[in-house]
């Protein structure tokens, strides 16, 4: 049944920013909304479609995916979507599909524009541009579409090398995209191919491009980060990267396009790691991470960008060690997947990182192979990571522990057991393992397990309650009067633990929101943003918590950067006396906000107004 006028009006009066409109404006708006009814698994709009307006979910749920079909989010009632494409050129930049029977309200574009023009809060709410703090020349946070050369030159697989050489000379380019009759990318040919595959081999100038091109090249989408571009280039040792949409090339990025950007230093480390022949060689490269942290912090990069770039280096190190292990041990007897948890899993590594990892093995693995080949592989990689500065986990949460090197069926049993019997150990383990992220190997081994585990865990109210109780053990450093409370004794007396008392309480909160909302993201900031979009957190509550997280995390990085510049080993223990009165006041306010959010979720209120 379609909603009545009064039901629509009631919804508008409770959804931000519509709730800020005067009552008469809300009634007028309710009369202008279109109503659409969709059956289960019905497309609302496809990528590239012209949008009729802004969508607001009245009931049901909608899956939003990017141009490659990768799911971005699942949205429930009271959520808006479609604004990105609507405000760019009116064409959808995602695909939306009704997960089940769904009723949508549609605000015509002219109505949305009128609201933005007349009400400042609407302009702020829908202004996506001001949410990005990226600097114009910061490649780490720039989008690929801002870095690429548009309208890439293409040729067919039947073109001869003589023809493409002439085209490259005349157009002054060093590469061409090879496309099929439907303009889908099938390969790339570069001047390097002409030199190494044609001239060096004495091939005829009439040789077709298909014989010398690189088939199925690695690609990225226009919304990829600049750091993704650099790291992909360096890890795969390529100088040209096609940017594609729906399989069709829309741009090209070359290494020469990127040399002016700051993040080239992190990409250089990834490149050296990808070429290293041993863990010792890699250790010489990872020794540059502290200097990179100082450079990025000094350059004003956001904390989430800094930790993402540093984690990318750990990821590249892990994948290189896996490759070296396979080279030494031979091909794996069954498919496997190496996963990281902890800060690497969340892509939040700083200057202080140990290793937390595990192995998922195909269910066909034999005990002999698990205890033989995969035990040796785990030892090779973990010892290599330790040599690179990612020290062994004090709690032995590593793939070298036989408990964490198991077939998928055993992992399913682990998670089900933790959910069914949430004792203290189960709470601790699930807190770590809910942050798993695949690093190298056969990714499908994890995909079904993650979705099923989130569904089962979120449905078990007793488990969720225990996990909430466990998370509240990490309290912000505040005394009874809500002043800063430092460590009272020991080696770190009179300091604040910016990890366990600073970022960890927020990491724990974000994990709870993700569990309750069945959010697949593992990065803390991404979890908080998606919790806001799915309604687990109100927009104001999410904004406050994000601001608090940013302040605490950035203060932690500034502290580590200062230690590195002084020639000290970075740690997480900050002396409040090193901060100005202004900085201490804001840090205290951030801790108070986190404490308030903990109290809310502890009393069963996950959404703050």
Secondary structure, DSSP 8 states (H G I E B T S, - for coil): ----HHHHHHHHTTSTTGGGS-HHHHHHHHHH-EEEEE-TTEEEE-TT-B--EEEEEEES-EEEE-TTS-EEEEE-TT-EE-HHHHHHTSB-SSEEEESSSEEEEEEEHHHHHHHHHH-HHHHHHH--GGG----TT-TTTSBHHHHSEES--EE-TTSBHHHHHHHHHHHT-SEEEEE-TT-BEEEEEEHHHIIIIIITTT--TT-BGGGTSEES--EE-TTSBHHHHHHHHHHHT-SEEEEEETTEEEEEEEGGGTTTSTTHHHHHHHHHHHH-SSHHHHHHHHTTHHHHHHHHHHTT--HHHHHHHHHHHHHHHHHHHHHHHHHHH-S-SS-EEEEE-HHHHTT---SS-B--EEEEE-TT--HHHHHTHHHHHHHHHHHHHHHTT-B--TT--STTSGGGEEEHHHHHHHHHHHHHS--HHHHHHHHHHTT-EEEEE-THHHHHHHHHHHHHHHH-HHHHHHHHHHHTTS--SB-TTS-B----SSTTTT-EEIIIIIIHHHHHHHHHHHHHHT----SHHHHHHHHHHHTSS-HHHHHHHHHHHHHHHHHHHHHHHHHHHTT----SEE-GGGS-HHHHHHHHHHHHHHHHHHHHHHTT-----
